[in-house]
Amino acid sequence: MKPLEFRFFGGFEAVSPQNKTIKFATSKARALFVYLALHPDQPLARASIAALLWPNADTDKAGHSLRQTLSLIRRTFRASNVPAPIKSTRHDIQYVSTPEVWLDVLEFEKGVTLKPADVIELYRGEFLSGFTVNASAEFDSWLTSSQERFRLLAKQARSQLTEEAFLQGNFGLAQHHLTQTLKIDPWHEAAHRALMRVFVALGDSTAALAQYERCCVILQEGLGVEPLPVTTQLYEQIRAGNFANRQQAPSDQFQIPFVGRAAEHAEMVAQFGQPRSHPELLLIAGSAGSGKSRLVEEFGRYARSFGARLCLGRCYEFGVRLPYQPIIEVMRSILAEQNLEQLDGVWIKELSRLLPELAEGDLPNAHDENARQRLFNAVGHFFALFEASLVIVLDDLHWADSDTIDLLHFLLRSGQGDILFIGCFRPEETLASHPLTKLRRRLNREHRLTFLTLQPLTSEDVAHIANYLDGGSSGLQADFSHFLWRESEGNPFFLSELLLALREMGALRAGNGRFQLATNWQSQTATLTDSMRDLILGRVERLPDESFRLLQIAAVIGRTFSLGLLQQISRKDPTQHLAEWQQRQLIHAQDSHYDFAHDKIREAVYELVTVAQAQDLHFAIATALSEQHAQTLAKVAPQLAHHFYASHSPEKALPHLLEAARQAETQLAFDFVIQLCSQAIKVPTVPPQMEMMFRQMRLNAHQVTVQLEAAFTETEQILHLALRLDDGDQLVQSVRQMARTYCLRGEFQKARTLVDEMLPIMQRGANPVSIIYLLHLLAMLFYENPERQQDSIELLNRAIALAAENAIVWMEALATIDQATVFVQTGDWRTAVNRLEAGLRLIRQTDQRVHLPHGLLSGAEIWHLFGQYDLAQQWLDEAVTLIESLGTHNHLVHSLIIKGKLALARRQLEEGAAVFGRVRQLGEEQGRAMIVGEATSYLGFIALLRGHHGQARMKLAEALAMVENETPQWAVLARAAQARAFAEDGFLDEALEIITAVTQSAPPDQFPNIPGEVIYTIYAQL
């Protein structure tokens, strides 16, 4: 049975179980009942209550009036067939709680602290608003204090719920709570400010400014004061457009409610609210259509309402996958409204690699080993310009190239400023080898990553959406909710597609401020297939023929397309169709271009284009782009390369592939270089000379990215091509590269045989400098093998003689200095010193001072091997001074390695660790994996010397993963140290297993840099 209901908020109202209004006979009867009810289950003295309500009557008369009033209350309850919840004795009276009577104030008090959302709407107005009774001053005081207490509870609850709504991204609910808060307390200035922020988040700056005006009037009329400076400052920022949302969606778009993501949104808000002076990363993982973009969109509203600048960059699957693309997009969006007056010119010049519009003069050298470091530093300085909070969203990172991830990693490690990067990606697209996976694992280990995973919506979330759309008006909500859940399985994108399809078929119709479900909706869903792809196509294929053909052209253009290009290809005015596509939510408008609403839509449309049609369209698009950018073809080289390559005339892509590869090389995006060159080489009609250029660029990219096997294979192909073209200099380079690889593999005889076979051919047409360099390099590779050291000396003698014959003094000097290094290995110290001094005299006689650091560093290495550490330090200092004065940093890493070795030789472990830490950092920044591996090995050795055995094992294992296949001698030494680290911690079996494997697979006497007694001493001890 329904209880008898009393509502004391907003007045006094009583409703019987039969929904009839109940009236108490007198105001004293109402006052007595309210007073008793607000002291539930508490015996109250009759005398006290009588004095409270009849203060001017004597005791007997007041008692009589109390008995009469109690009788009136009981009579009122009997009229509703409900027992009066009043228990009385001769001395006291008590309200007894009963389920047959419901009071809003008691329900409110019970839940307002623990579950405010469940009870807050019970507070419809002030407690007993408008209620008057002729009673004592004490009763009036109780009434006033009760009103204030409930008012404060409601205000606190609204504040809590407002904050929760903000955290969950439910700005409509936040607006409701703030509006109600201001009804309770119109002078609550913080609530006025919060409501202004809500309007900003909802994209309604006009309403935000109007709210400020209302605040001014209310404060002036009620309190005679002006708003606080913080409120006025917020008003000025909104008026200046600082919080404007530049990517507002059309107001008439159909959008499902934002549900099921409250926890994730709250985590993003919490991360945003953390003070930071360095960039941080928040990754959002979710399958296709899981709602990543919607979550970011709703969070963006919150962030903008607090003055943050939101910038979006996206990676692309279809079309050309450009290096650094999302970060370039972000930078361009900032440049549109921000000048770079405060940025040093050197950084602007570096940024011109990514933003050609900034270029003034020639671009910086792309082959400088520090070029990548300078470029990344320039981007870091660019973002550090901004004092306001930056929220940078990088969408679809599963399609990011390694260069983009490297730049992101650099900004996270070395950047400055209040910057929150938000990366969205699909975990199913990022396998273990994906660069994003590697970055994520590293940041996880360093506890520098916030990671969110989006799960499908629950059935309860889908039911909420169904209720929101239909509002229960059709009485079919349960079936509708079950259908949506069964078909979408909680995927927001699929759910949205279903609802859009239902609306287009007329099963879901606008009405009564929401939507109304047609009674025959289930019969219409029979046309929907089980496949979401078919569902998308079902929506697309309902377009008129001309509109559908235009959409196919847009899909071939790419995920992003412009009105002008679409019009030029189709030779029709697509304006009307664009509006229709937007209305159907197939595309979104983005500033001066359009984007497909989801990549799955574009993919599905593209698949409907036949191969022949696609080739024709790609050719037409490339031709149109060529005409549009006739004076600036380089600007669209990647796009031209892509479209011509996908057309029926792929040979026309070749010059654009070459230009795009050169641009990528300038940007240090070597993975992209490999991709472009590979495409060009596959073109059947590529001219041999052009093929040579592409192969050389691809070889360089393989070498820079330490893909040594791929580099060797490429070198073999270049050698055969050079023989076919009779290109002597190119032949020398190929032989040099192949011989070097053979030596690193320990296949010295193959290296010598190759050189012997090719040397007569090379001498017919090659530059002598190239041949000298080849002989020099091969000699230095041979000298590390004790059985080949005499060959090394002979090869250097031939190089020295050829250099002297051609008067190339600096090459003669370098070969002489390196010959000294070989004599050190043979134990002929006297000859080594003589050759070293002779080589330095030759260099000092020339104007080629740029080569002097090499000689000085080699000398420092030799003095270090002699144990002459002071002399080694002296030569090292001179080399470093010369490097700095010449402004060439090619030898910087080499000099630091020698410095670190000297520190170790002197047992200066702290300094050694610092130096090799710096070497490792430079190696990472320059993308030189071998340097990183060598530095990490030394850090492992230092940890072992310090007694940090666990750290040593970790560092050495990390180093081995990088150097084991490339530098066997380093691997032997690292494994020996690893064995000692295990042994020192008592893991004798593991240590013995490692050192046994070293002695069996790589006998230490093969490597003169590693004393065999070190290996066998460890072996014998174990």
Sequence and secondary structure as in RCSB ss.txt:
>XXXX:A:sequence
MKPLEFRFFGGFEAVSPQNKTIKFATSKARALFVYLALHPDQPLARASIAALLWPNADTDKAGHSLRQTLSLIRR
TFRASNVPAPIKSTRHDIQYVSTPEVWLDVLEFEKGVTLKPADVIELYRGEFLSGFTVNASAEFDSWLTSSQERF
RLLAKQARSQLTEEAFLQGNFGLAQHHLTQTLKIDPWHEAAHRALMRVFVALGDSTAALAQYERCCVILQEGLGV
EPLPVTTQLYEQIRAGNFANRQQAPSDQFQIPFVGRAAEHAEMVAQFGQPRSHPELLLIAGSAGSGKSRLVEEFG
RYARSFGARLCLGRCYEFGVRLPYQPIIEVMRSILAEQNLEQLDGVWIKELSRLLPELAEGDLPNAHDENARQRL
FNAVGHFFALFEASLVIVLDDLHWADSDTIDLLHFLLRSGQGDILFIGCFRPEETLASHPLTKLRRRLNREHRLT
FLTLQPLTSEDVAHIANYLDGGSSGLQADFSHFLWRESEGNPFFLSELLLALREMGALRAGNGRFQLATNWQSQT
ATLTDSMRDLILGRVERLPDESFRLLQIAAVIGRTFSLGLLQQISRKDPTQHLAEWQQRQLIHAQDSHYDFAHDK
IREAVYELVTVAQAQDLHFAIATALSEQHAQTLAKVAPQLAHHFYASHSPEKALPHLLEAARQAETQLAFDFVIQ
LCSQAIKVPTVPPQMEMMFRQMRLNAHQVTVQLEAAFTETEQILHLALRLDDGDQLVQSVRQMARTYCLRGEFQK
ARTLVDEMLPIMQRGANPVSIIYLLHLLAMLFYENPERQQDSIELLNRAIALAAENAIVWMEALATIDQATVFVQ
TGDWRTAVNRLEAGLRLIRQTDQRVHLPHGLLSGAEIWHLFGQYDLAQQWLDEAVTLIESLGTHNHLVHSLIIKG
KLALARRQLEEGAAVFGRVRQLGEEQGRAMIVGEATSYLGFIALLRGHHGQARMKLAEALAMVENETPQWAVLAR
AAQARAFAEDGFLDEALEIITAVTQSAPPDQFPNIPGEVIYTIYAQL
>XXXX:A:secstr
   EEEE BTS EEE TTS B   SSHHHHHHHHHHHTSTT  EEHHHHHHHH TTS HHHHHHHHHHHHHHHHH
HHHHTT    EEE SSEEEE   TTEEEHHHHHHHHTTT HHHHGGG  SSBTTT      HHHHHHHHHHHHHH
HHHHHHHHHHHHHHHHHHT HHHHHHHHHHHHHH TT HHHHHHHHHHHHHTT HHHHHHHHHHHHHHHHHHHS 
   HHHHHHHHHHHTTTT  TT   TT       S HHHHHHHHHHHHS  SS EEEEEE  TTSSHHHHHHHHH
HHHHHTT EEEEEE  SSS   TTHHHHHHHHHHHTT   TTS HHHHHHHTTT GGG  SS   SSSTTHHHHH
HHHHHHHHHT  S EEEEEE GGG  HHHHHHHHHHHHH  SSEEEEEEE GGG  TTSHHHHHHHHHHHTT EE
EEE     HHHHHHHHHHHHTTSSS HHHHHHHHHHHHTT HHHHHHHHHHHHHTTSEEEETTEEEE TTHHHHG
GG  S HHHHHHHHHHTS HHHHHHHHHHHHH SEE HHHHHHHHTS  HHHHHHHHHTTSEEEETTEEEES HH
HHHHHHHTS HHHHHHHHHHHHHHHHHHTTT GGGGHHHHHHHHHTSS GGGGHHHHHHHHHHHHHTT HHHHHH
HHHHHHHSTT  HHHHHHHHHHHHHHHHHTT HHHHHHHHHHHHHHHHHHT HHHHHHHHHHHHHHHHHTT HHH
HHHHHHHHHHHHHHHS HHHHHHHHHHHHHHHTTSGGGHHHHHHHHHHHHHHHHHTT HHHHHHHHHHHHHHHHH
HT HHHHHHHHHHHHHHHHTSS GGGHHHHHHHHHHHHHHHT HHHHHHHHHHHHHHHHHHT  TTHHHHHHHHH
HHHHHTT HHHHHHHHHHHHHHHHHTT HHHHHHHHHHHHHHHHHHT HHHHHHHHHHHHHHHTTT HHHHHHHH
HHHHHHHHHTT HHHHHHHHHHHHHHS GGG TTS HHHHHHHHHH 
